[in-house]
Amino acid sequence: MRKLHTFLCLVVGALNLFPTPAFAYSRSRGSNTPALFVGGSVLQFDLNQNFTNASVNSLGAAALNELNLARLSWNRLATSTIEFREFGGTAVASADLNDGVNIISFENTDTNNEQVRNIGGTISNVLAVAVFGFQISPDPGKIVSADIIFNPRIDQDSPPRRFGNNTSLGNIVDVQSVFLHELGHAIGADHSGILAATMFPVISTGDFHQRVLSIDDVAFATEAYPELPRVLGTIRGRVTRNGTPVTAAHVVAFDPDKNLFAGAVTDTDGTYLIAGLPSGNYRLVVEPFDGPVTRGNIPTIGNYYPSPDLDFPTAFRGGIASPTIHTVNGATEITGADVAITGNQAAINPNLLARNARIGDVSFSTSRNAVLAAPGEAFNLLILGNNISNTTISKLEISGEGVTVGQVTRFESAGPNPVVGIEAALNIATNAPPGPRMITVSGGNAAAVLPGGLLVDSQQQPDRTIYFPDLTSTSSQFVGLGLTNQGTRPAVLTYTAFENNGSLIQGEGILNPVKRTLPVGAQLSGLAGQIFGISPSETRNGWVEIKTDVEGVNGFYLRGDFTFQMLDGADAVPTAGTEWVLTDVRRNSSGGETEVLINNPGTDTATVTVQLIRQGGASSSQSEKLEPGARLQKTLTNLFGALSGNAEQGFVKISSTKPVIVSSRFQEGLTIFTLNGQLALSSSTALVVPHFAVTNTGVVMNSVLLLVNAGSEPSNVTIDVFDNSGTRVGGQNLVISSNSQQSVDIASILSTPTTEGSIFITASSGILGNIVFASNDKVLAAALPLAGMASLPSKALFAHLATALGFFHGIAVINPAQSGLLTGTIKVFEPNGSLIGQEPFSLSPKQRKIGLIGTNFVAAAAGKAGGYIVVEANGGFSAFSLFGRSDLRFLAAVPPNRLQ
């Protein structure tokens, strides 16, 4: 028998606009057993067709993208089987647990308004509700229906508010965060007491941090809907007070080194289970429901623990002075982590957090329970509540690196009803790792905690996304990522790694997403496997997305092997597009072949058509579907079949129904070169090639130019070759037919012998291209895209420096102008942003300055294995960077990142 539980369906799942306390990750209940959706882990929601209602939804139809981002955040958890299917559409506008449809609605109906009132008492302080129906038999407590209702009268508050995604506007509540939270309720999650968690019940206008699921949220999904075999850890134990079990206590496991927090609730016998823990060194603390968290904030506890223990001293396992460390590695299961509490009452009871600008300032905001702090900030933290200002308070501690606690004083606000507490001066380091912190207030033998009470993160919404199209982590090969911050404030970076199927890369020891802070002027580099904690013995392939709140963050990536016999890289891809060209693809009978990489960074399925156009004119086409977050990774043979003849060369055109990211890599033995795709719209009638190499002594090198006309009309092309002094030393005129590729051997068009220089190309219609320079034995090989003259920078960054023993690093700068002197400076920096040295330059038209960084430019830069280079000039220039092994086992060419 199945029927709806009409009482419980009304009391679960609200997200409040104003601060009200909450509790640690806990499971909703429809009976004495935790709730799971009756259909398993696959759920279907239908979106009411009038969700574009502008009075409450500022985004209109664009809100669908934000709802999809929230849906995908749960779907992509590789440790959980949760799947929210793509939304359907429905005319149903009001919550109705008997209609057989799970709806999402913004509609202003009497029924929806009643659901909001049942949760929050008033219209203004509730943002959304998840309304449940529970099954009574045969499986008591299973969720059989769920409707999500966004408050349809939020615009009638004073001041009026709306749902949206531009949280810098004072009246916008982040719709993605709200929906992510409500979807958590729909699968059985109750509220969380980790103040930085998505399932914490408080959000204010301007907040967006709950868009990213916390470890606590992931722990719920992993424990409730596990993907087997389990790869994350477990801590379990029992809490007693004076030998008696403690019911409904808040148990928190936290790693202060990695800023990881997850919690649980003790049962009537005092037992608890914290599952889904990433690898780390955890401390355990137990606190009561005496505020700021009360049992009324957690419906499950309020309804199924009729006699919770609400007044007992906060206790660390092992004691506050030297708490026990519980080491979790992979699927470690720690049992017997019991906590014995002595004493009968909580001597210290904080119930409110706030921040202000200076000591003694009575103007302060309590709009967030978790106080937000940006790297590089200094401010004062207020902790308010019973006994907090008592003279017995002797210590305020904040876990994790990068937070310094200064002067601590008694605080009392003005007015007839003063607020009393303590005030502490905080300084957040410019390189403070992002993440939640544990706040501990202690005095004598008494202590109180606020889990996640301080959140180090950006205070501004991420406004830029950077794409690294390749993540390779094996026992023999790697991809390294390098980022540099040329902005005006510290950047908070959110790294997310995706499997080829679109799931998050997860497993033993892995943290994903992971956040890092990048101070102004600094460089952050590392192997992708190390950044995410991937074991060196594992093989992982995928791609990386980085979101940042600073416009001046730029990056590049390198792919190579650990013997450093092959290495090449490319700049990070700054934007997605629907029409792309890979200007150089090839395969041959000796096993060399191009691999095509296409990533779907969006929220919708993309249909991608890949067309191979051979130099002889023949073409082949293949269409593929890419799910959100997924990557196509296929060789030409995988895409188009067996090789015809001894060699094949051409280009690839890619069109997609949704914006995608495109790159390629060619590998033959130890020869490798990487080229990003070029947007079809970026074709140009004037291009510059910053480097070619032609030698016939010692190492025999040659350079081949690949030119592509992807348009519908023939293009008349003129190629002019210049030496370093700016003297023309050769050239060629040719016609490139529409939709075709032409290769040019540079050695064959030289009229005057020369070994290196630059190339300028003009065309009657837009073309694209790249150059490949390689040794005859193919041990040395590198590739560079051609740069359009109209988009050349006057300031550019090379986010890499490798002049240490065994390596060389060169740079070239060209004045591409027809007339006028180009003057500028080459500056070399340490990874922390300090200047190593600089070299001025002055170049006549077509003249090129080239040399080794530590030999010909900045002597102090010799012997460096990290850092970056910035080139500034009084006009546009072309430049490139080339580095390799001193024994000439590999070359790697990287184009610059444009700064201005």
C-alpha positions in Angstrom: 0.0 0.0 0.0 1.2 3.5 -0.8 -0.3 6.7 0.4 0.8 10.2 1.1 1.8 11.4 4.5 -0.1 14.7 4.5 1.6 16.2 7.6 5.3 15.6 6.9 4.9 16.8 3.3 4.5 20.3 4.6 7.3 20.7 7.1 10.5 19.8 5.2 12.7 22.0 3.0 12.8 25.7 3.3 15.6 28.1 2.5 15.3 31.3 4.6 16.3 34.7 3.5 17.3 35.9 7.0 19.6 34.1 9.4 18.1 31.3 11.3 20.2 28.5 12.8 20.6 25.1 11.2 22.2 21.7 11.7 24.8 19.4 10.4 24.2 17.1 7.4 21.3 14.9 8.3 18.8 12.7 6.5 15.1 13.7 6.2 12.7 11.2 7.7 9.2 10.1 6.8 9.2 7.4 9.5 11.9 6.1 11.8 14.1 5.4 8.8 15.9 8.0 6.8 14.1 9.1 3.6 15.1 8.0 0.1 13.3 8.7 -3.1 11.1 5.7 -4.0 12.3 5.6 -7.6 15.9 5.2 -6.5 18.5 7.8 -7.5 16.9 8.8 -10.8 14.4 11.7 -10.6 12.4 13.7 -13.1 11.2 17.2 -12.5 9.0 19.2 -14.8 9.4 23.0 -15.0 6.2 25.1 -15.1 6.0 26.8 -18.5 5.6 30.2 -16.9 8.9 30.2 -15.0 10.0 33.2 -17.0 7.7 35.4 -14.8 9.8 38.6 -14.6 8.3 39.9 -11.4 10.1 37.2 -9.4 12.6 35.8 -11.9 15.0 38.5 -13.2 16.6 36.2 -15.7 13.4 35.1 -17.6 14.1 32.1 -19.8 17.9 32.4 -19.0 17.1 31.1 -15.6 16.9 27.6 -17.2 20.7 27.6 -17.5 21.1 28.3 -13.8 18.6 25.5 -12.9 20.5 23.1 -15.1 23.8 24.0 -13.5 22.3 23.1 -10.1 20.9 19.9 -11.5 24.3 18.9 -13.0 26.1 19.7 -9.7 24.3 16.7 -8.1 24.5 14.5 -11.2 28.3 14.9 -11.6 29.1 13.3 -8.3 31.0 10.2 -9.2 30.7 8.8 -5.7 26.9 8.9 -5.9 24.3 7.5 -8.2 22.0 10.6 -8.1 20.7 11.6 -11.5 18.2 14.4 -12.1 17.0 14.0 -15.6 16.6 16.9 -18.1 13.6 18.9 -17.1 10.3 18.4 -18.8 7.7 21.1 -19.3 4.3 21.3 -17.6 1.3 23.5 -17.4 0.8 22.5 -13.7 1.5 25.6 -11.7 0.7 24.6 -8.1 2.1 22.1 -5.6 0.0 18.9 -5.6 1.5 15.7 -4.2 -1.3 13.6 -5.8 -0.9 14.7 -9.4 2.0 12.3 -10.3 4.2 15.2 -11.4 7.2 16.6 -9.6 7.1 20.3 -10.5 9.2 23.4 -10.3 7.2 26.5 -10.1 7.6 30.3 -9.6 3.8 30.9 -10.0 1.8 33.1 -7.7 -1.1 30.8 -6.7 -3.0 30.4 -3.5 -1.7 26.9 -3.0 1.9 27.9 -3.5 1.6 30.8 -1.1 0.1 28.5 1.5 3.0 26.1 1.2 5.4 29.0 1.8 3.4 30.1 4.9 3.4 26.6 6.3 7.2 26.6 6.3 8.1 30.1 7.3 5.1 31.7 8.9 5.4 34.8 6.7 5.9 35.4 3.0 9.0 37.6 3.2 11.5 35.3 5.0 11.2 32.1 2.9 12.7 31.8 -0.6 11.7 28.4 -1.7 10.2 25.1 -0.3 10.4 21.5 -1.2 7.1 19.8 -0.4 7.2 16.0 0.1 4.8 13.1 0.1 6.1 10.1 2.0 5.1 6.4 1.5 3.7 4.6 4.6 3.9 1.0 3.1 5.4 -1.2 2.0 8.6 0.9 2.5 7.8 3.4 5.2 9.5 6.8 4.8 10.2 6.6 1.0 9.7 9.9 -0.8 7.0 9.3 -3.5 6.5 12.9 -4.7 8.3 16.3 -4.4 7.4 19.7 -5.7 9.8 22.7 -5.5 8.1 26.1 -5.2 10.0 29.3 -5.4 8.4 32.0 -3.3 6.0 33.7 -5.8 5.7 36.8 -3.6 9.4 37.6 -3.0 8.9 40.7 -5.1 6.4 42.0 -2.5 8.9 42.2 0.2 10.4 45.6 1.2 12.7 46.2 -0.5 11.4 43.9 -3.3 13.7 41.0 -4.2 14.0 38.8 -7.3 15.7 35.6 -8.2 18.6 35.9 -10.6 22.4 35.3 -11.0 23.9 38.8 -10.9 24.4 38.9 -7.2 26.2 42.2 -7.3 22.8 43.9 -7.6 21.4 44.5 -4.1 18.0 42.9 -4.7 19.0 39.6 -6.3 18.9 36.2 -4.6 21.0 33.6 -6.4 18.6 31.3 -8.1 21.2 28.6 -8.7 22.1 28.3 -5.0 18.5 28.2 -4.0 17.6 25.5 -6.4 20.7 23.4 -5.6 19.6 23.5 -2.0 16.0 22.5 -2.8 17.1 19.6 -5.0 19.1 18.4 -1.9 15.8 18.3 0.0 14.1 16.4 -2.8 16.5 13.5 -2.4 16.2 13.4 1.4 18.8 15.8 2.8 17.8 17.8 5.8 19.5 21.1 6.7 23.2 21.3 7.6 24.9 23.0 10.5 28.1 23.6 8.5 27.6 27.2 7.9 29.2 27.2 4.5 27.3 24.2 3.1 24.8 24.3 0.4 22.2 22.7 2.7 22.6 25.4 5.3 19.2 27.1 5.4 20.4 30.7 5.2 21.2 32.8 2.1 21.1 36.5 1.7 21.0 38.8 -1.3 24.5 38.9 -2.8 25.5 35.4 -1.7 26.5 32.9 -4.3 28.9 30.5 -2.4 26.3 27.8 -2.0 26.5 27.1 -5.7 29.3 24.7 -5.0 28.5 21.6 -3.0 30.5 21.4 0.1 32.1 18.2 1.4 29.2 17.9 3.9 26.7 18.0 1.0 28.7 15.4 -1.0 29.0 13.2 2.1 25.2 13.1 2.3 24.8 12.1 -1.4 27.6 9.5 -1.1 26.1 7.9 2.0 22.4 8.0 0.9 23.0 7.0 -2.8 26.4 5.3 -2.9 28.2 4.5 -6.1 29.9 1.1 -5.3 32.6 0.3 -4.5 33.0 3.0 -1.9 36.1 5.1 -2.3 35.6 7.6 0.5 36.1 7.2 4.2 33.9 6.7 7.3 34.1 7.6 10.9 31.7 6.2 13.4 31.4 6.1 17.2 29.2 6.9 20.2 28.7 10.0 22.3 27.9 9.7 26.0 27.6 12.2 28.9 28.5 10.9 32.3 28.0 7.4 30.8 24.5 8.1 29.3 23.9 8.2 25.5 23.5 11.7 24.1 20.6 12.1 21.6 20.6 14.5 18.7 24.1 15.9 19.3 26.0 17.6 16.5 29.2 15.7 15.6 31.6 17.4 13.3 34.7 16.0 11.6 37.0 18.7 10.3 40.4 18.8 8.7 42.0 22.2 9.5 44.8 21.6 6.9 42.4 21.0 3.9 39.4 23.0 5.3 37.1 20.0 5.1 34.0 19.8 7.2 31.3 17.1 7.5 28.8 16.4 10.2 26.3 13.9 11.6 23.6 13.6 14.2 23.7 11.1 17.1 20.8 8.6 17.4 18.9 7.8 20.6 21.6 5.4 21.6 24.3 8.0 21.1 25.8 6.5 17.9 26.7 8.5 14.9 28.1 7.9 11.4 30.0 10.3 9.2 30.4 8.8 5.7 31.7 10.2 2.4 35.0 11.7 3.8 37.8 12.5 1.5 41.3 11.6 2.6 42.5 13.8 5.4 43.5 14.2 9.0 40.2 14.9 11.0 39.4 16.2 14.4 36.1 15.4 16.1 34.0 17.9 18.0 30.5 17.4 19.6 28.3 20.3 20.3 24.7 20.7 21.6 21.5 22.1 20.0 21.6 25.1 22.3 22.1 27.8 19.7 22.8 29.2 17.3 21.4 25.8 16.2 18.1 24.7 17.7 16.2 21.5 17.1 13.4 23.6 15.4 15.7 24.4 12.5 16.0 20.7 11.6 12.6 19.2 11.0 13.9 15.6 11.2 15.3 16.2 14.7 12.4 18.2 15.8 10.0 15.5 14.9 11.8 12.2 15.5 13.9 13.0 18.5 11.3 14.1 21.0 13.8 14.3 23.9 17.0 15.7 22.4 19.9 16.6 24.7 20.2 20.3 24.3 22.5 21.4 27.2 25.9 19.9 27.5 29.5 21.2 27.2 31.1 21.2 23.8 33.8 18.5 23.7 36.7 17.6 21.4 37.7 13.9 21.2 41.0 13.8 23.0 40.4 17.2 24.6 40.5 20.8 23.3 44.3 21.1 24.0 45.4 18.1 21.9 42.4 16.7 20.0 42.7 13.2 18.5 43.7 13.0 14.9 41.8 10.5 12.8 43.5 9.8 9.5 41.3 8.8 6.6 42.9 7.3 3.5 40.6 6.3 0.7 37.9 4.0 1.9 39.2 3.9 5.5 36.6 3.0 8.1 37.3 4.3 11.5 35.2 2.7 14.3 35.1 3.3 18.0 35.6 7.1 17.7 33.7 7.6 20.9 33.4 10.9 22.7 32.8 11.0 26.5 31.4 14.3 27.8 31.8 15.3 31.4 29.7 18.1 33.0 26.1 19.0 32.7 25.8 22.5 31.1 27.3 24.5 28.3 29.2 27.4 29.9 29.7 29.3 26.6 26.9 29.7 24.0 27.6 31.8 20.9 24.5 32.5 18.9 25.4 35.1 16.3 28.3 36.1 14.1 28.9 39.5 12.4 31.7 41.7 11.0 32.5 45.4 11.1 35.2 47.7 9.8 37.0 48.6 13.0 37.2 47.9 16.7 34.3 49.6 18.6 32.3 50.3 15.5 28.6 49.8 16.4 27.6 49.6 12.8 27.7 46.0 11.8 25.9 43.5 9.6 24.5 40.1 10.7 23.1 39.2 7.3 25.2 36.0 7.1 25.7 33.3 9.7 28.9 32.4 8.0 31.1 35.5 7.9 32.7 35.8 4.5 36.3 37.0 4.2 38.2 37.6 1.0 42.0 36.9 0.7 43.9 40.1 1.6 41.1 41.5 3.8 41.4 42.9 7.3 38.3 43.4 9.4 36.8 42.7 12.9 34.8 39.6 13.7 32.0 39.8 16.3 30.9 36.8 18.2 27.8 37.4 20.2 25.8 35.3 22.7 25.4 34.1 26.3 28.6 34.4 28.4 30.7 35.3 25.4 31.8 38.6 26.9 32.5 37.0 30.2 36.1 37.6 31.5 36.6 33.8 31.5 37.0 33.8 27.7 40.7 33.5 27.2 41.1 32.3 23.6 39.7 32.7 20.1 41.1 30.2 17.6 40.4 30.0 13.8 41.5 26.8 12.0 43.4 26.6 8.8 46.2 28.6 7.2 46.2 32.3 6.4 44.0 33.7 9.2 45.6 35.8 11.9 43.7 36.7 15.1 44.8 40.0 16.6 43.4 42.1 19.4 40.3 40.6 21.2 38.1 42.9 23.2 34.7 43.0 24.8 32.0 44.4 22.5 28.7 46.0 23.4 26.4 47.8 20.9 24.6 51.1 21.8 20.9 51.4 22.4 18.3 50.3 25.0 18.8 46.6 24.1 22.6 46.3 23.7 24.1 43.3 22.0 27.1 41.9 24.0 29.9 39.7 22.9 33.6 39.8 21.9 35.3 41.5 19.0 38.5 40.2 17.3 40.7 41.9 14.7 41.3 39.4 11.8 43.8 39.6 9.0 43.4 37.3 6.0 46.6 36.6 4.1 46.7 37.4 0.4 47.4 33.7 -0.2 45.0 32.3 2.4 43.5 29.0 1.0 39.8 29.3 0.3 37.4 27.3 2.4 35.5 27.1 5.7 37.1 27.5 9.1 36.3 26.3 12.6 35.9 29.1 15.1 36.6 28.0 18.6 36.0 30.2 21.7 37.4 28.9 24.9 37.9 29.8 28.5 39.2 27.6 31.3 37.9 24.1 30.6 34.9 25.3 28.6 34.7 25.8 24.8 32.2 26.5 22.1 32.5 26.0 18.3 31.0 27.5 15.1 31.7 25.0 12.3 32.4 26.8 9.1 31.7 30.1 10.9 34.3 31.9 8.8 34.4 31.3 5.0 37.5 32.4 3.1 36.4 33.0 -0.5 35.7 35.6 -3.1 33.3 38.3 -2.3 32.7 38.9 -6.0 31.0 36.6 -8.4 33.3 34.7 -10.8 33.3 36.7 -14.0 35.7 34.6 -16.1 36.0 30.9 -17.1 39.3 29.4 -18.3 39.3 26.0 -20.1 42.1 23.5 -20.1 41.0 21.0 -22.7 43.3 18.2 -21.6 43.9 16.5 -18.2 46.1 13.5 -18.5 47.4 11.8 -15.3 49.1 8.4 -15.7 52.2 6.8 -14.3 54.2 7.9 -17.3 52.5 11.1 -18.7 51.2 14.3 -17.2 49.5 17.6 -17.9 50.7 20.6 -16.0 48.6 23.8 -15.5 50.1 27.3 -15.0 48.1 30.4 -14.0 49.3 34.0 -13.4 47.3 36.8 -11.8 47.8 40.2 -13.5 44.8 41.7 -11.9 44.5 44.2 -9.1 43.4 41.9 -6.2 43.9 38.3 -5.1 42.0 35.8 -7.2 40.0 32.9 -5.9 40.2 30.0 -8.4 37.8 27.1 -8.5 39.3 24.1 -10.3 36.8 21.4 -11.6 38.0 18.3 -13.3 35.7 16.3 -15.5 35.9 12.7 -16.8 35.3 12.2 -20.5 31.7 11.2 -19.7 31.0 14.5 -17.9 31.2 13.2 -14.3 33.5 14.8 -11.8 36.8 13.0 -11.4 36.5 11.5 -7.9 38.0 8.6 -6.0 40.4 7.8 -3.2 42.4 10.8 -2.1 40.8 13.2 -4.7 39.3 16.6 -3.9 37.2 18.0 -6.7 36.3 20.8 -7.1 39.2 22.3 -5.4 39.9 26.0 -4.6 43.1 28.0 -4.6 44.1 31.6 -4.0 46.4 33.4 -6.4 47.8 36.6 -5.0 48.3 39.7 -7.2 51.3 39.2 -9.5 51.9 35.6 -8.5 52.1 32.4 -10.4 50.4 29.1 -9.5 51.5 26.0 -11.3 51.4 22.3 -10.8 50.6 18.9 -12.3 46.9 18.4 -12.7 47.1 15.1 -10.9 48.7 16.8 -7.9 46.2 19.6 -7.8 43.3 17.2 -7.5 45.1 14.5 -5.4 45.0 11.8 -8.1 47.3 8.9 -7.3 50.3 8.5 -9.5 49.4 4.9 -10.1 45.9 5.8 -11.5 45.1 6.6 -15.1 42.7 9.6 -15.5 41.8 11.5 -18.7 39.5 14.5 -18.9 39.6 18.2 -18.9 39.6 21.1 -16.4 37.4 24.2 -16.0 38.6 27.1 -13.8 36.3 29.9 -12.6 37.9 33.0 -11.3 36.6 36.4 -9.9 39.6 38.3 -11.4 39.7 39.3 -15.1 43.5 39.4 -15.2 44.1 35.6 -14.6 45.7 33.8 -17.6 47.2 30.4 -18.1 48.7 27.7 -20.2 49.1 24.0 -20.1 51.9 21.5 -20.9 51.6 17.8 -21.8 54.6 15.6 -21.5 56.2 12.5 -20.0 58.1 12.1 -16.7 61.3 11.3 -18.6 61.1 14.7 -20.2 61.6 13.3 -23.6 58.5 14.8 -25.0 56.7 18.1 -24.1 54.5 20.6 -25.7 51.8 23.0 -24.7 49.3 25.7 -25.5 47.5 28.6 -23.9 44.3 28.1 -22.0 41.2 28.4 -24.1 39.3 31.6 -23.0 36.0 31.0 -24.7 33.7 28.4 -26.2 32.2 28.5 -29.7 30.1 26.7 -32.2 32.3 26.9 -35.3 36.0 25.8 -35.1 38.9 24.9 -37.3 41.8 22.6 -36.5 44.3 23.8 -39.1 46.7 20.9 -38.9 45.7 17.3 -38.6 47.7 14.3 -39.9 48.3 10.6 -39.7 50.9 8.3 -41.3 51.8 4.7 -41.7 54.4 4.8 -39.0 51.8 5.4 -36.3 51.8 9.2 -36.0 48.3 10.5 -35.7 46.3 13.6 -34.5 43.8 13.2 -31.7 40.8 15.5 -31.7 39.6 16.8 -28.3 36.1 18.4 -28.1 34.7 19.4 -24.7 31.1 20.4 -23.9 31.3 23.0 -21.0 27.6 23.8 -21.2 24.4 22.5 -19.5 22.8 21.1 -22.7 23.6 18.1 -24.9 25.6 19.2 -27.9 25.5 17.6 -31.3 29.0 18.0 -32.9 29.8 17.5 -36.5 33.5 16.8 -37.3 34.5 17.2 -41.0 37.9 16.0 -42.2 39.1 17.8 -45.4 42.3 16.3 -46.9 44.8 18.3 -48.8 43.7 16.4 -52.0 40.2 17.7 -51.5 38.4 14.6 -50.3 36.3 14.9 -47.2 34.7 12.8 -44.5 32.1 13.7 -41.9 31.1 12.3 -38.5 28.5 13.4 -36.0 28.7 12.8 -32.2 26.5 13.7 -29.2 28.2 15.2 -26.2 26.5 15.3 -22.9 27.0 18.3 -20.6 30.6 18.2 -19.3 31.6 15.4 -21.6 34.6 15.2 -23.9 35.1 13.6 -27.3 38.6 12.2 -27.4 39.2 10.3 -30.7 42.0 9.9 -33.2 41.3 10.5 -36.9 41.2 6.7 -37.4 38.6 6.4 -34.6 36.5 9.1 -36.3 37.0 8.4 -40.0 38.3 4.9 -40.4 41.5 3.4 -41.7 44.3 5.3 -43.3 44.1 5.5 -47.1 47.7 5.5 -48.5 51.0 6.1 -46.8 50.3 9.6 -45.4 47.4 11.9 -44.9 47.3 15.6 -44.0 44.5 18.2 -43.9 42.3 20.2 -41.6 39.2 19.6 -39.6 36.0 21.8 -39.5 33.9 21.4 -36.4 30.3 22.7 -36.0 28.2 22.3 -32.9 24.7 23.0 -31.8 26.0 24.3 -28.5 29.3 26.1 -27.7 32.2 23.7 -27.2 36.0 23.8 -26.6 38.3 22.4 -29.3 42.0 21.3 -29.3 44.2 18.7 -30.9 47.4 16.9 -30.3 49.7 15.0 -32.7 51.9 12.2 -31.3 54.4 9.9 -33.1 56.7 8.1 -30.7 58.3 10.8 -28.6 57.2 13.6 -31.0 54.3 15.6 -29.7 52.7 19.0 -30.5 49.5 20.5 -29.2 47.3 23.0 -31.1 44.1 24.6 -29.8 41.3 25.0 -32.3 40.8 28.4 -33.9 37.3 30.0 -34.1 36.2 30.2 -37.7 35.3 33.8 -37.1 38.9 34.6 -36.2 40.2 34.2 -39.8 42.2 37.2 -40.9 43.6 38.8 -44.1 46.9 39.8 -42.4 48.8 37.3 -40.2 52.2 37.0 -38.7 54.3 34.0 -37.9 56.7 34.8 -35.0 59.3 32.1 -35.7 60.6 29.7 -38.3 63.8 27.6 -38.2 65.7 26.2 -41.2 69.1 24.7 -40.6 71.2 22.0 -42.4 74.2 21.7 -40.0 74.2 20.0 -36.6 70.5 19.4 -35.9 68.7 19.6 -39.3 65.5 21.6 -38.8 62.8 22.7 -41.2 59.6 24.6 -40.9 56.3 24.0 -42.7 53.5 26.5 -42.9 49.9 25.2 -43.0 47.3 27.7 -44.4 43.6 27.0 -44.4 40.9 28.8 -46.3 37.7 27.7 -44.6 35.6 30.2 -46.5 33.5 29.9 -49.7 35.7 32.0 -52.0 39.3 31.5 -53.2 42.0 33.6 -51.4 45.0 35.2 -53.1 47.8 34.9 -50.6 51.2 36.6 -50.4 53.9 35.2 -48.1 56.9 37.3 -47.2 59.8 35.9 -45.2 62.1 38.1 -43.1 65.3 37.5 -41.2 66.0 38.9 -37.7 67.2 42.3 -39.0 63.9 42.9 -40.8 65.3 42.2 -44.3 63.1 40.2 -46.7 64.8 36.9 -47.6 62.1 35.2 -49.6 58.4 34.7 -50.3 55.7 33.2 -52.5 52.4 34.1 -54.1 49.7 31.4 -54.2 45.9 30.9 -54.5 44.2 28.8 -51.8 40.9 27.4 -53.1 37.8 27.6 -50.9 37.5 25.0 -48.2 41.1 23.8 -48.6 44.5 23.6 -47.1 47.9 24.5 -48.5 51.3 23.6 -47.0 54.4 25.6 -47.7 57.9 24.4 -47.0 59.8 27.5 -45.8 63.2 26.3 -47.0 61.8 26.1 -50.6 60.8 29.8 -50.7 64.0 31.3 -49.3 65.8 33.4 -51.9 68.6 34.2 -49.4 70.0 31.5 -47.0 68.9 32.2 -43.5 68.4 30.0 -40.4 65.5 31.7 -38.6 63.2 34.7 -38.8 59.5 35.6 -39.1 56.8 35.4 -41.8 54.1 37.9 -42.8 51.1 36.8 -44.8 48.4 38.8 -46.5 45.3 37.4 -48.1 42.3 38.6 -50.2 39.9 36.8 -47.9 40.3 35.5 -44.4 42.5 32.5 -43.7 43.8 30.6 -40.6 46.9 28.6 -40.1 49.8 27.4 -38.0 53.5 26.6 -38.4 55.3 23.4 -37.4 59.1 23.4 -37.0 60.8 20.0 -36.6 64.1 18.2 -36.9 64.5 15.6 -39.7 64.5 12.8 -37.1 61.3 14.3 -35.6 62.8 14.2 -32.1 62.4 18.0 -31.9 59.0 19.3 -32.9 56.8 22.2 -31.9 53.8 24.1 -33.4 52.4 27.6 -33.2 49.1 29.1 -34.4 49.3 32.1 -36.7 48.3 35.5 -35.1 46.0 38.0 -36.8 47.7 41.4 -37.2 44.5 43.2 -36.1 44.5 41.6 -32.6 48.2 41.8 -31.7 48.8 42.8 -28.0 50.8 45.7 -26.6 51.2 43.8 -23.4 51.5 40.0 -23.2 52.3 37.3 -20.7 54.2 34.0 -21.0 53.1 32.1 -17.9 56.2 29.9 -17.7 59.9 30.1 -17.1 62.3 27.2 -17.4 66.0 28.1 -17.4 67.2 25.6 -14.7 70.0 23.2 -15.3 69.3 20.9 -18.2 66.8 23.3 -19.9 66.9 26.3 -22.1 64.2 29.0 -22.6 64.1 31.5 -25.4 61.8 34.4 -26.5 61.3 36.4 -29.6 59.6 39.8 -30.1 58.8 41.3 -33.5 57.8 44.7 -34.6 55.2 43.9 -37.2 54.5 47.5 -38.3 55.3 48.9 -41.7 56.8 52.0 -40.2 57.7 53.4 -36.8 59.9 52.3 -33.9 58.6 49.8 -31.4 60.0 50.2 -27.9 59.3 48.1 -24.9 60.6 46.0 -22.0 60.9 42.3 -21.3 60.3 41.7 -17.6 61.0 38.4 -15.8 59.3 37.5 -12.5 59.5 35.0 -9.7 56.5 32.8 -9.0 55.6 35.1 -6.0 55.5 38.1 -8.4 58.8 39.8 -7.4 60.8 41.2 -10.3 63.9 39.2 -11.2 65.1 41.7 -13.9 64.2 43.4 -17.1 65.6 44.2 -20.5 64.5 47.1 -22.8 64.3 46.7 -26.5 63.9 48.9 -29.6 62.9 47.4 -32.9 62.6 48.9 -36.4 59.8 47.6 -38.7 59.9 43.8 -39.2 63.0 43.6 -37.0 63.0 40.8 -34.4 64.8 40.5 -31.0 65.4 36.8 -30.1 67.6 35.1 -27.5 67.8 33.0 -24.4 66.2 34.5 -21.3 69.1 34.0 -18.9 71.9 34.6 -21.4 70.7 37.3 -23.8 68.2 39.2 -21.8 68.1 38.9 -18.0 71.2 37.2 -16.5 69.5 36.9 -13.1 66.9 34.7 -14.6 69.3 31.9 -15.3 68.8 28.7 -13.3 65.1 29.3 -12.6 62.5 26.6 -12.6 59.4 28.7 -12.2 58.2 32.2 -12.8 56.8 34.1 -15.8 57.6 36.7 -18.4 55.7 39.9 -19.3 56.4 41.9 -22.5 55.2 45.5 -22.8 55.6 47.9 -25.7 54.3 51.2 -27.2 52.4 49.3 -29.9 51.2 45.9 -31.0 53.8 43.2 -31.3 54.2 39.5 -32.1 56.0 37.2 -29.8 56.5 33.6 -28.9 58.3 31.5 -26.3 60.3 28.3 -26.9 61.8 26.1 -24.3 63.3 22.6 -24.3 66.0 20.2 -22.9 69.6 21.3 -23.3 70.3 17.9 -24.9 67.7 18.7 -27.5 65.3 15.9 -26.6 62.2 18.0 -26.9 60.9 21.5 -27.9 57.8 23.2 -26.6 56.4 26.4 -28.2 53.8 28.5 -26.4 52.0 31.6 -27.7 51.5 34.5 -25.3 48.4 35.5 -23.3 47.2 38.8 -24.4 47.0 41.3 -21.5 46.1 44.4 -23.4 
